[in-house]
Structure formats: structure tokens, C-alpha cells
Amino acid sequence: MTSGSMPLQMKYHSLIMLKKFQNALDKRKEEGILRTLKPKSAGIDFYSNDYLGLAGNEEFQHLLLRQIQENPKILSGSSGSRLISGNSNTVSETENYIAEQHQYPAALLFSSGYNANLALFSSLADRHDTIIVDEQIHRSVHDACRMSHAKKLKFRHNDPEDLENILKKQTGPCYVAIESLYSMDGDIAPIQEITALVKKYNAALIVDEAHAFGVFGYGLIHKYQLQNEVFAAVMTYGKALGSHGAAILCNETVKSYLVNFASPFIYTTAAQDFLWVSIKTGYEFLKQKPEHLKKLQQNIKTFRNQNIETPSAETSPIQAILIPDNQQLRNLQQTLSDHNFLTYPVYSPTVKTGTERLRICLHSFNTEEETVTLTRIIKEFI
């Protein structure tokens, strides 16, 4: 063996692994579902999660720029995890502010909603516990359940009766996980009914409000004043708030437990203070500018008035159009793209085979003419 060369056996195994990876990629390409990274396209946005338009709002951007000008240090790196050198008065003040706004005792900030869910579900439940999840819960929750070693069970989507049948059979501690607004179907959980069920069986309810926050004020927990009934909630800020990051809302005991036992929190370098500043500024901007939410609601109503069949909720900014034929779905998306409309086709395995769909996201900045034209093309095609 020459200096620096790979042993023959190791080289053989590496080639075998690479061939396995390439075969999997080739199969996806043949099926037309190969994922690739592409530059952000120019066009009429009906595919992003920027529901209130804050990601591109110049007034909001100027507010953030002013924060930087007044305190350029917020752009500096945190230099470590929050348990070492990455904690700051800014992040603590932002957490206190968020907790107060949502009427929870405490909040713990993360750099993303994915990390927040990993931290929450991987650390709270152990091998003696059961996590019961809605079958359409976000992938981050499934990944976290693997890390926890807890038993995971699924209940039929938005079906309280099926959930109760499962809860009846449990003997140990249980967590129930739902989203308040689901990102694939755009439908809303029967959160009040599920909250009552979970309480009846002495389980702990965890709600991911990623897509509901900002669209329904501070989310459905706040809307229905369920703070005392919901064990923990996740708010993410890369959607309606146009920023990034997430917060877990909980009590002080759960927050302290996460700080001590949640690996995704303990071993992650803290974000810059600018992220926390942008989140707090976003909250304040939403309170001062309710017209963005009103315009979003008008656009959702305009879309719904076009009478396109959809499983989505009437008030949801996510409107799914089921097209269980991959080629037809590809053709529709391409036709819309040819007319300068940016939409997102969702193929299996992201969703179950036979439930492929075009996912339409509505925003405060879409015009009535754009929305009507979009729906006309879709109706002509399907």
C-alpha cells in the first residue's frame, strides 16, 4: 500500500456504498421525484410560507436595519452554545417577551423549528413512555421519537375517536403530538376536542403551531386560551414572521429540564443576537400592522370563492389540490410555471402514494387578479 492510499478492502466497501447511494438516486430520477437544489425563481409566489409578506417587507427590513445601526454587535457570532458563551441578555429578554405575549410561564428559543421539535420529543419521553402522534405530524417529530427510545403510536389524522381508542389502552405516561394547522393538507386540528381528551386520560399535549402562528394571531392555543391545558407548544418564525428560529412555550420546570437534558439545545452553537432581535421586532410589527393579516384573509376568501375542490380548511393559507397522478401533477405545475406562477407539487414519499397534490400557499401580497387567474388555469387543467 502506497503512502496515503486507501486499503483495498476499505476502497471496495466505499465503492459498494456509493453504488447503493447512486442506485437510490437513479430510482428517484426514473420516478420523477429526485430532489435537487435550485436558485430561487422569479415569478408570482404561490409556494412560499411567507404568508404575511414580512420576508420581503421593506418597512420591516428598515426596522431591522435600524436595530443593527444602533447596535452593530448583534451581528457578531455568539461564540458558543448558550451553556458556555452563547447566552446573552438579548436572548433572555426575548424569551421573557415571547412567554408574556403567549401567556405561558416560560419560553426557550432555538435556531429552527426542526431543532425545537428534536429537543422537545427526544428529551422529555424515555423508553418507559409513549408518544401518540397524528399520522400527518411533521417529520421532525418522527425523527425526534427515534432519538427518545419511547414507544411511538399513530392515530388517524384529525380523528379524536381513534385517538381516544388508543389512549384507553395505555397504562404508562403518554404524550400526544399534533399540529394546529397542517402543512400538507392545510386543514385545522380539532384542538379543543383533542385537548379535552388528553386531559381526560391524564396525558400531556404538545402542539406544533408552525403554520398557525401569525395566520391565526398568536396561534390556536392563544385564540382558544388553552395555555393551562397544553403541556408545551412550538412556535416557529420562518413562516408568517418572515424570520427564522423557534420557541418552545412551557413552564419553568420543563424549560430547565430541556436546558439540562435536550441534546439539540446543549450541543448547538447559539445564533447571533440579530436573530432574537428580529423575532421580537416581528412580534411588535404584527401588532402595529394588522392590515397584512386582513389582506391575507381576503385573498384566502377570494381563492375559496373560485370553488376548487380541496381538503383544506376554509380559512387556511395552505390550499391543497389532490392530483394522484404524478405525470398530470408535473404537467400542471409546468403549465403554471409557464404562466409565471410559482407553485409546489408534492410527490410521494413526502405524502402517501395516491395523495400527491399541488400545494398552493396564499399571501397578503398576492393580488385578486393573480389569485383568480391561478385558479382559472388549474380548473381548465383538471
C-alpha positions as CSV (number, residue, x, y, z in Angstrom):
1,M,0.0,0.0,0.0
2,T,1.5,3.4,-1.0
3,S,1.6,6.3,1.4
4,G,-1.8,8.0,1.6
5,S,-3.6,5.3,-0.4
6,M,-6.8,3.6,0.8
7,P,-6.6,-0.1,1.9
8,L,-8.1,-2.3,-0.9
9,Q,-10.9,-3.7,1.4
10,M,-11.9,-0.2,2.6
11,K,-11.9,1.0,-1.0
12,Y,-14.1,-1.9,-2.0
13,H,-16.6,-1.2,0.7
14,S,-16.7,2.5,-0.2
15,L,-17.5,1.7,-3.8
16,I,-20.3,-0.7,-2.7
17,M,-21.8,2.1,-0.5
18,L,-21.5,4.7,-3.3
19,K,-23.2,2.3,-5.8
20,K,-26.0,1.8,-3.3
21,F,-26.5,5.6,-3.0
22,Q,-26.4,6.1,-6.7
23,N,-28.9,3.4,-7.3
24,A,-31.3,5.0,-4.9
25,L,-30.8,8.4,-6.6
26,D,-31.3,6.8,-10.1
27,K,-34.5,5.2,-9.0
28,R,-35.9,8.6,-7.8
29,K,-34.8,10.2,-11.0
30,E,-36.7,7.5,-13.0
31,E,-39.8,8.1,-10.9
32,G,-39.6,11.8,-11.4
33,I,-39.2,12.6,-7.7
34,L,-35.5,13.4,-7.5
35,R,-34.9,16.4,-5.2
36,T,-32.4,19.0,-6.4
37,L,-31.3,22.4,-5.1
38,K,-32.3,25.3,-7.4
39,P,-31.9,29.0,-7.3
40,K,-35.0,30.9,-6.1
41,S,-37.1,31.6,-9.1
42,A,-38.6,34.9,-10.3
43,G,-42.4,34.8,-10.6
44,I,-45.7,35.1,-8.8
45,D,-45.2,33.5,-5.4
46,F,-47.9,30.9,-4.5
47,Y,-45.4,28.4,-2.9
48,S,-43.5,30.0,0.0
49,N,-44.5,30.1,3.6
50,D,-44.2,33.9,3.7
51,Y,-47.9,34.2,4.5
52,L,-47.9,37.8,5.6
53,G,-45.1,39.0,3.3
54,L,-42.8,40.0,6.1
55,A,-39.7,38.3,4.5
56,G,-39.8,40.9,1.7
57,N,-41.5,43.8,3.6
58,E,-39.3,46.9,3.2
59,E,-40.8,48.7,6.3
60,F,-39.9,45.6,8.4
61,Q,-36.5,45.5,6.9
62,H,-35.8,49.1,7.7
63,L,-36.8,48.4,11.3
64,L,-34.3,45.6,11.5
65,L,-31.6,47.8,9.8
66,R,-32.2,50.5,12.4
67,Q,-31.6,47.9,15.1
68,I,-28.3,47.0,13.5
69,Q,-27.2,50.6,13.2
70,E,-28.0,51.3,16.8
71,N,-26.2,48.2,18.0
72,P,-23.9,46.6,15.4
73,K,-22.7,44.0,17.9
74,I,-25.9,42.0,17.4
75,L,-24.3,40.8,14.1
76,S,-21.4,39.2,15.9
77,G,-21.3,35.4,16.3
78,S,-22.4,34.0,19.7
79,S,-19.0,32.1,20.0
80,G,-20.5,29.1,21.7
81,S,-23.5,27.2,23.0
82,R,-25.9,29.0,25.4
83,L,-24.5,27.0,28.2
84,I,-20.9,28.2,27.5
85,S,-20.5,31.7,26.0
86,G,-23.6,32.0,23.7
87,N,-26.1,33.3,26.2
88,S,-27.0,37.0,26.3
89,N,-29.3,39.5,27.8
90,T,-30.9,39.8,24.4
91,V,-32.0,36.2,24.1
92,S,-33.2,36.1,27.7
93,E,-35.2,39.3,27.2
94,T,-36.7,37.9,24.0
95,E,-37.7,34.7,25.7
96,N,-39.4,36.6,28.5
97,Y,-41.2,38.8,26.0
98,I,-42.5,35.7,24.0
99,A,-43.7,33.9,27.1
100,E,-45.6,37.1,28.2
101,Q,-47.2,37.5,24.7
102,H,-48.4,33.9,24.6
103,Q,-49.4,33.8,28.3
104,Y,-47.0,31.0,29.2
105,P,-44.7,30.9,32.2
106,A,-41.6,30.4,30.0
107,A,-40.1,30.2,26.5
108,L,-36.9,28.6,25.2
109,L,-35.6,29.8,21.9
110,F,-34.0,27.6,19.2
111,S,-32.4,28.3,15.8
112,S,-35.1,26.3,13.9
113,G,-38.4,24.6,14.4
114,Y,-36.8,21.3,13.5
115,N,-34.3,21.7,16.3
116,A,-37.0,22.7,18.7
117,N,-39.0,19.5,18.0
118,L,-35.9,17.4,18.2
119,A,-35.1,18.8,21.6
120,L,-38.7,18.5,22.9
121,F,-39.6,15.0,21.9
122,S,-36.1,13.4,22.2
123,S,-35.6,14.5,25.8
124,L,-39.0,14.6,27.6
125,A,-40.0,11.0,26.7
126,D,-38.0,7.9,27.6
127,R,-38.2,4.2,26.9
128,H,-41.0,3.9,29.6
129,D,-43.2,6.5,27.9
130,T,-45.5,6.5,24.8
131,I,-45.7,9.3,22.2
132,I,-49.0,9.2,20.3
133,V,-48.8,11.3,17.1
134,D,-51.2,12.4,14.4
135,E,-50.3,10.4,11.4
136,Q,-49.6,13.6,9.5
137,I,-47.3,15.2,12.1
138,H,-44.1,16.9,10.8
139,R,-41.1,14.7,10.0
140,S,-39.1,16.4,12.8
141,V,-41.3,14.8,15.4
142,H,-40.8,11.3,13.9
143,D,-37.0,11.8,13.9
144,A,-37.2,13.0,17.5
145,C,-39.2,10.0,18.6
146,R,-36.4,7.7,17.3
147,M,-33.9,9.6,19.5
148,S,-36.1,9.3,22.5
149,H,-36.4,5.5,22.5
150,A,-40.1,5.9,23.6
151,K,-42.8,3.8,22.0
152,K,-44.5,5.7,19.2
153,L,-48.1,5.2,18.1
154,K,-50.0,6.9,15.4
155,F,-53.7,7.9,15.3
156,R,-55.8,8.7,12.2
157,H,-55.4,12.3,11.0
158,N,-57.6,14.7,13.0
159,D,-59.6,11.8,14.4
160,P,-60.4,12.2,18.1
161,E,-62.3,9.0,18.3
162,D,-59.3,7.0,17.1
163,L,-57.0,8.9,19.5
164,E,-59.3,8.0,22.4
165,N,-59.3,4.3,21.4
166,I,-55.5,4.4,21.7
167,L,-55.4,6.4,24.9
168,K,-57.8,3.9,26.6
169,K,-55.3,1.1,26.1
170,Q,-52.2,2.9,27.6
171,T,-51.0,2.2,31.1
172,G,-47.9,4.4,31.4
173,P,-47.1,8.1,30.8
174,C,-48.3,9.4,27.4
175,Y,-47.6,12.4,25.2
176,V,-49.9,13.4,22.4
177,A,-48.5,15.4,19.5
178,I,-50.5,17.4,16.9
179,E,-50.1,20.4,14.7
180,S,-52.7,23.1,14.9
181,L,-52.6,23.8,11.1
182,Y,-51.2,21.0,8.9
183,S,-48.8,22.0,6.2
184,M,-49.7,19.3,3.6
185,D,-53.5,19.3,3.7
186,G,-53.9,22.8,5.0
187,D,-56.5,21.6,7.5
188,I,-57.0,22.5,11.1
189,A,-56.9,20.2,14.1
190,P,-59.9,19.9,16.3
191,I,-57.7,21.2,19.1
192,Q,-60.4,21.9,21.7
193,E,-61.7,18.3,21.4
194,I,-58.3,16.8,21.5
195,T,-57.3,18.9,24.5
196,A,-60.3,17.7,26.4
197,L,-59.5,14.1,25.5
198,V,-55.9,14.3,26.6
199,K,-56.9,15.9,29.9
200,K,-59.4,13.1,30.4
201,Y,-56.7,10.4,30.1
202,N,-54.0,12.4,32.1
203,A,-51.7,12.6,29.1
204,A,-49.6,15.6,28.0
205,L,-50.5,17.5,24.8
206,I,-47.8,19.1,22.7
207,V,-48.9,21.3,19.8
208,D,-46.8,22.5,16.9
209,E,-48.1,25.9,15.8
210,A,-45.6,26.5,13.0
211,H,-48.1,27.3,10.3
212,A,-50.8,28.8,12.6
213,F,-48.7,31.5,14.3
214,G,-49.3,34.8,12.6
215,V,-52.1,33.4,10.4
216,F,-54.4,33.0,13.4
217,G,-52.9,35.7,15.6
218,Y,-50.6,34.1,18.1
219,G,-51.9,30.6,17.2
220,L,-54.9,28.5,18.1
221,I,-53.8,27.8,21.7
222,H,-53.8,31.6,22.3
223,K,-57.1,32.0,20.4
224,Y,-58.9,29.4,22.5
225,Q,-57.0,30.2,25.7
226,L,-55.7,26.7,26.2
227,Q,-52.4,27.6,27.8
228,N,-53.2,25.8,31.0
229,E,-54.2,22.6,29.1
230,V,-51.4,22.4,26.6
231,F,-48.2,21.0,28.1
232,A,-45.9,22.6,25.6
233,A,-46.2,24.4,22.2
234,V,-43.8,25.1,19.4
235,M,-43.9,28.5,17.6
236,T,-41.7,28.9,14.5
237,Y,-40.7,32.2,13.0
238,G,-39.5,31.3,9.4
239,K,-43.1,31.4,8.1
240,A,-45.6,34.1,8.8
241,L,-43.0,36.1,10.8
242,G,-40.6,36.1,7.8
243,S,-37.6,35.5,10.0
244,H,-36.1,32.2,11.4
245,G,-35.9,30.3,14.6
246,A,-38.5,28.9,17.0
247,A,-39.6,28.9,20.6
248,I,-40.9,26.2,22.9
249,L,-43.6,27.5,25.2
250,C,-43.8,25.6,28.5
251,N,-43.5,26.0,32.3
252,E,-40.3,26.8,34.1
253,T,-39.7,23.1,35.1
254,V,-39.9,21.9,31.5
255,K,-37.6,24.7,30.4
256,S,-35.0,23.9,33.0
257,Y,-35.3,20.2,32.1
258,L,-34.7,21.0,28.4
259,V,-31.7,23.1,29.2
260,N,-30.2,20.2,31.2
261,F,-31.2,17.2,29.1
262,A,-32.0,18.2,25.5
263,S,-29.0,17.5,23.3
264,P,-30.1,19.7,20.4
265,F,-30.1,22.6,22.8
266,I,-27.0,21.7,24.8
267,Y,-24.7,21.0,21.9
268,T,-25.7,23.7,19.4
269,T,-23.9,26.9,19.0
270,A,-26.3,29.8,19.8
271,A,-27.5,32.0,17.0
272,Q,-26.4,35.6,16.7
273,D,-28.4,38.1,18.8
274,F,-29.7,39.6,15.5
275,L,-32.0,36.5,15.2
276,W,-33.5,37.1,18.6
277,V,-33.9,40.9,17.8
278,S,-35.6,40.1,14.5
279,I,-38.1,37.8,16.2
280,K,-39.0,40.4,18.9
281,T,-39.3,43.1,16.3
282,G,-41.5,40.8,14.2
283,Y,-44.0,40.4,17.1
284,E,-44.1,44.2,17.5
285,F,-44.6,44.7,13.8
286,L,-47.5,42.3,13.6
287,K,-49.3,44.1,16.4
288,Q,-48.7,47.5,14.7
289,K,-49.7,46.3,11.2
290,P,-52.9,44.2,11.4
291,E,-53.7,45.1,7.7
292,H,-51.3,42.3,6.5
293,L,-53.4,39.7,8.2
294,K,-56.7,41.3,6.9
295,K,-55.3,41.2,3.3
296,L,-54.3,37.6,3.7
297,Q,-57.8,36.6,4.9
298,Q,-59.3,38.5,1.9
299,N,-57.0,36.5,-0.5
300,I,-57.9,33.2,1.1
301,K,-61.6,34.1,0.7
302,T,-61.0,35.0,-3.0
303,F,-59.4,31.7,-3.6
304,R,-62.1,29.7,-1.9
305,N,-64.8,31.6,-3.9
306,Q,-63.4,30.0,-7.0
307,N,-64.9,26.6,-5.9
308,I,-61.8,24.4,-6.4
309,E,-62.2,21.1,-4.6
310,T,-59.7,20.9,-1.7
311,P,-59.3,19.1,1.7
312,S,-58.0,22.3,3.2
313,A,-59.7,24.5,5.8
314,E,-61.8,27.4,4.6
315,T,-59.6,29.9,6.5
316,S,-56.2,28.3,5.8
317,P,-53.5,30.0,3.7
318,I,-52.4,26.5,2.6
319,Q,-54.8,25.1,-0.1
320,A,-54.0,21.6,-1.3
321,I,-55.3,20.3,-4.7
322,L,-55.1,16.5,-4.8
323,I,-53.9,15.2,-8.1
324,P,-53.0,11.5,-7.6
325,D,-51.2,11.1,-10.9
326,N,-47.5,12.1,-10.9
327,Q,-47.4,13.0,-14.6
328,Q,-50.6,15.1,-14.5
329,L,-49.2,16.9,-11.5
330,R,-45.9,17.6,-13.2
331,N,-47.8,18.9,-16.3
332,L,-50.0,21.2,-14.2
333,Q,-47.0,22.6,-12.3
334,Q,-45.2,23.2,-15.5
335,T,-48.2,24.9,-17.1
336,L,-48.5,27.2,-14.2
337,S,-44.8,27.9,-14.3
338,D,-45.1,28.8,-18.0
339,H,-47.6,31.5,-16.9
340,N,-45.1,32.8,-14.3
341,F,-46.9,31.2,-11.3
342,L,-44.6,29.6,-8.7
343,T,-46.3,26.6,-7.0
344,Y,-45.1,23.5,-5.3
345,P,-46.0,19.9,-6.3
346,V,-45.8,17.3,-3.5
347,Y,-45.0,13.8,-4.6
348,S,-44.7,10.6,-2.5
349,P,-42.8,9.7,-0.3
350,T,-43.3,13.2,1.2
351,V,-47.0,12.3,1.2
352,K,-48.7,8.8,0.8
353,T,-48.9,7.4,-2.7
354,G,-52.2,8.3,-4.2
355,T,-52.4,11.6,-2.2
356,E,-50.0,13.6,-4.3
357,R,-51.0,17.2,-4.5
358,L,-50.3,20.8,-5.7
359,R,-49.7,22.8,-2.6
360,I,-50.9,26.4,-3.0
361,C,-49.8,29.0,-0.5
362,L,-51.6,32.3,-0.3
363,H,-50.1,35.5,0.9
364,S,-51.1,39.0,1.9
365,F,-49.2,40.4,-1.2
366,N,-51.0,38.3,-3.8
367,T,-53.5,40.3,-5.8
368,E,-57.1,39.3,-6.6
369,E,-56.3,39.2,-10.3
370,E,-53.3,36.8,-9.7
371,T,-55.4,34.5,-7.5
372,V,-58.3,34.3,-9.9
373,T,-56.0,33.7,-12.9
374,L,-54.2,31.0,-11.0
375,T,-57.4,29.2,-10.2
376,R,-58.7,29.5,-13.7
377,I,-55.7,27.7,-15.1
378,I,-56.0,25.0,-12.5
379,K,-59.7,24.4,-13.3
380,E,-59.0,24.3,-17.0
381,F,-56.3,21.7,-16.4
382,I,-58.1,19.4,-14.0
